[in-house]
Amino acid sequence: MDADHTAQSGPPAARTRTRLSQDERRRQLLGIGLRMLVEKPIQDLSLDAVAAEAGISRGLLFHYFPTKTDYYDAVVGAALRRVLRNISPDPDVAADLALRQFVERFYAQVDRRREFYLALVFGSDAISIGGEGVESHRMTVAHRVVDAVGLEPATTPVVHGWTAYVEDRALLWSGTAAAERVPLADEVAHCCRALTALLAA
């Protein structure tokens, strides 16, 4: 049996095998890692379990990701890109609405997957994107905000600092009992005013 074939569900006699291209196999392995990452921190992800679910050997996994760290980095990078998609404002909306959408969606993302976000961004030395870690993620978010709101590129360091502030507030807010939380609309308004004040300063 070719080790790079995937077993489909069904009784052994009825199973069919489908060869995946290299890109398809990488996407499959990343998808399995992303699903497991919801339940456990990246450093606890078992490559044996990932390979078994994909229907390949552990050794073959290293054909697609040369080292364990390469695989972990790829999974974390994919997870952070997914977060970025979820929090990005709609294209071509007015600047004030784009900013509000970003804050609202950031809070919603953290609230929906708080433990996942904490583990993803703060949980392990293995977390990196090209070795740059959480600051790379925040800087990417800052660039997206600058573009969406139509700010000058020179404001990026300020927006980067503001992004960390919003992240911290979102984590504190999501960790508060629902009955005791400040209304989300008030949080959004505060964060938007904070950016305006920082840029004015």
BELTAZI-V457984 format. One record per residue. RES is the residue in one small letter. D_LAST is the distance of its C-alpha to the last C-alpha in Angstrom with 1 decimal. Layout:
BEGIN
res: (RES:RES)
d_last: (D_LAST:D_LAST)
END
This chain:
BEGIN
res: (m:d:a:d:h:t:a:q:s:g:p:p:a:a:r:t:r:t:r:l:s:q:d:e:r:r:r:q:l:l:g:i:g:l:r:m:l:v:e:k:p:i:q:d:l:s:l:d:a:v:a:a:e:a:g:i:s:r:g:l:l:f:h:y:f:p:t:k:t:d:y:y:d:a:v:v:g:a:a:l:r:r:v:l:r:n:i:s:p:d:p:d:v:a:a:d:l:a:l:r:q:f:v:e:r:f:y:a:q:v:d:r:r:r:e:f:y:l:a:l:v:f:g:s:d:a:i:s:i:g:g:e:g:v:e:s:h:r:m:t:v:a:h:r:v:v:d:a:v:g:l:e:p:a:t:t:p:v:v:h:g:w:t:a:y:v:e:d:r:a:l:l:w:s:g:t:a:a:a:e:r:v:p:l:a:d:e:v:a:h:c:c:r:a:l:t:a:l:l:a:a)
d_last: (66.3:63.3:60.5:57.9:59.3:57.9:60.2:59.9:60.8:64.4:67.6:68.3:70.9:68.8:65.6:64.4:62.3:59.6:58.3:54.6:53.0:50.7:47.6:49.0:49.8:46.4:44.9:47.5:46.7:42.9:43.6:45.8:43.1:40.4:42.8:43.7:40.0:39.6:42.1:41.6:39.0:39.3:41.1:43.9:44.5:48.2:49.0:52.6:51.7:49.6:52.4:55.0:53.2:52.9:56.6:56.3:56.9:54.2:55.3:54.7:51.1:50.5:51.7:48.5:46.1:47.4:46.1:45.1:41.5:41.5:42.5:40.0:37.2:38.4:38.5:35.1:33.7:35.5:34.2:30.6:31.2:32.8:29.8:27.6:30.0:30.0:26.3:25.6:25.1:27.9:28.1:27.4:25.8:23.1:19.5:18.9:22.2:21.6:18.6:20.6:23.6:21.9:20.8:24.2:26.1:24.4:25.3:28.7:29.3:28.5:30.5:33.4:33.7:31.9:34.4:34.5:30.8:30.8:33.8:32.4:29.1:29.9:33.7:35.1:34.9:36.6:33.5:32.2:31.7:33.1:32.6:28.8:28.6:26.0:23.1:24.8:24.9:21.2:20.3:22.8:21.3:17.8:19.6:21.4:18.3:16.8:20.2:20.9:17.8:18.1:14.8:14.8:16.3:13.7:11.2:14.0:13.0:9.9:12.4:14.9:13.3:12.8:16.4:17.7:16.1:17.8:20.9:21.1:20.8:23.4:25.7:25.5:26.1:29.0:30.5:30.8:34.1:33.9:35.0:32.2:29.3:26.5:27.2:25.7:24.4:22.3:21.0:20.2:18.4:16.3:15.3:14.5:12.3:10.5:9.8:8.7:6.2:5.1:5.4:3.8:0.0)
END
